Amino acid sequence: MLTQSQYAELYSSPLTALQQQVLDFTLTHHAQSHMISGAVQGQFLQLLSMALQPRRILEIGTFTGFSALCLVAGLPADGLLYTLELRPDDAETAQQFFDQSPLVNQIKLCLGPASDVIPTLTETWDLVFLDADKTGYSHYYDLVLPQMRHGGILIADNVLFHDMVLQTPITGKNAIAIDAFNKKVQADARVDNVLLSVRDGLLVVRKK
């Protein structure tokens, strides 16, 4: 019998050849392959980006470039996606895949700690995808929200953190940090938000 995730993938549009290449490479060769967005989540990001047609996208956490290649599909001709990665090896892998994309000139890969890089970027963000170190989520949210346009969308990944946020008490620094982040957003009068149980949980936030 199919699992729920397998059934969802069966009835979602297929990935592009390059997106599938990145996904397959990561699942086969990367020691932390579990960190990649799955096919259904990738299609969700791509569909949302195509619907919003954002001019400026910020991705915090590039990994091997899969989610960036999904998000960039919705950019207009003058749009740009900035993607931030801390680890040089993952940044190099991602750039190799970006170089194979016809949209490579619309992808700006920034290497370094997100807390250092974000303040140097002077763009106004239409769409933000947050998928970096979990203990940094609340800080990155504080940095990014003032830079977002009103009506802009932020999507935070892994907000269920392997269902560890459902435990009583919650244990582990990452799960504790994610639970605190979810509570922070829920209490923020500047935004509307909905938590979706897609894959490991997506928190979709709209700046009022």
N, C-alpha and C positions, 0 to 999 in steps of 0.2 A: 504494500500500500504506500502511496505517495505521502510524504510529509507535507505539512502546510506550506513550508517554504518552497518545496519542489513544485507543488501545485501552482503557487503564485508565480514562480519563474516560467512555468509552462504557458501561462496566460498573460505574460508580459512581452512587449516587443523585444526582439533580439538586439544584442549589442552590436556595435560596429565591429569590423574585423580588428581594428587597432585596440579598441576597448577590450575585446575578448582576448587578444594577445597579451595585454598587460595583466589581466585577471589570471590567465593560465600560467604565465611566467611567475607571477607572485605566489600563487598557490603551490607551484612546483618547486620553486627555488628559494623562497624567502623564509628564514627561520621564524619570522613573526607574521606569517601569511594570514593568520586569523584577524589581523588588524585591517585588512582591506575591506572596503565596502563590497557587498555582494552584488550580483547581477540585478536583482530586483531593486535594491536601494540605489544602485547606479542609474537605473532607468527612471526611478522617482526623481532623483536630482536633475537628470537631463530634461525630463518632462516639465518640471517646475521652472527650470531655467528658460526653456523654450516658451513657456507661457508668460513669464515675467518680462522676457527680453531685457535683462539688466545691462546697463552700460558699464558698470564696474562691479566685479565680483572679488571678494576676498576669501581665500581658503587658508585656514590655519591648520596645517598638517598635511603635507603633500603625500607622504609615504612614497609609493612607486608611481604615482601619477594617474591612477585609474579614475578617481572621483573628479579630478581637474578636467580630464578628457570628457567626462559626462557633463560637467557644468559649462564648459566653454562652448558647447553646442548651441546654447541659447543666446550667445552674444550677437548684437548687431555688428555691422562691418567696422564701426568705430569703437567697439567695446574692448575692454581689457580684463583679464583675470590675473590677479596677483596670488601666488601660492607660496606659502612659507614653510620651510623645512629646516629642522635643526640638524639632522644627521647628513653629513656629506655623501655617504655611500648611497642613501636613498635618493638624495637630490640628483646625484649623477645618473642613477637608473631612470628616474622620472624624466630628466632632460633628454635622455636617449629616446624615450618613447615620444616625448613632445616633438622632437625633431622630425618624427615620421608623420606628424599631423599637418594637414593643410592650414590649420589655424595656429601654427607654432608662433607666429608673430604677435598673436593676441594673448600669449601666455608669458607672464613675467615671474620667473622662479627666484625667490629671495631666500638666501641661506643665512641662518642665524636664529637666535632665540626670539620667539614671537613677541615677547615683552619688550625687546629692544627694537624690533623691526616695525611693529605696528605704529608707534608714534612718529616714525620717519615718513610714513605714507600720507600724502596730503589729499587723497581722493575722498569722495563721498560715496559710500557703499550702498548699492541697491540690493545686493545679496551676499550673505556671509555664510560660509560653511565651517563649523568649528569641530575639528576632529584631531585634537592634539593631546598633550598630557592632561590627564583628568584633574589633577590637583591645580592646574592653571586655569580651568574653565571660568571660574568666577572673576579672576583678574582680567582675562582676555575679554570677557563680556563687558566689564567696566571700561576697558580701553576702546572697544569697538562701537558700543552703542551710541556714544556722542558723534561718531563719524558716519553713522548711517542716516540716510534720508528718511523723512517721515513716510511711512508706508513700506519701508524696506523690510526685508525678510532675513532672519538669522535662523539657521538650522544647526542644532547641536546633536552630535552623534553619541551613541553609547550611553544614553541617559537612563537606561535600566541596568546597565553594567552587569550583564550576565545574571540578572534578577537578584543581585546581591542587595540592591536598594530595598527589596521587599522583606529582608530579614529583620528580626527584632531580637536583640539590637543589631544595627548595621555594623559590620566589622570590615577592616581593611581600609587603608588610607584613600584608595581610589573611589571605592563605593561611598565612603563618608563624604568625600569631596563632591561627588556627583549629586548625592542627596542634598547637600547644602546648596549646590548650584540650582537644582530644580526648585528648591524652596525660595531661593533668591529671586528667580524669574517669576515665580507664582505671585510673589508679594510686590513686584515692581509695577507701579501704576502707569508707567510710561509705555507698557507693551500689552498686547494680547497674545495668548499662547495656547498651544494644544500639544499634548504629548501623545505620539503615535507609537504603537507597539510593532513597528516595522523593524525586522531583524533584532538589533540590540537596543532599540528605542531611539526615536528621533523627537526632539523638542523643536517645534516650529514656532518661531517668535516673530511677531509683527510690531514694529515701532509705530506708535500712534502718531 
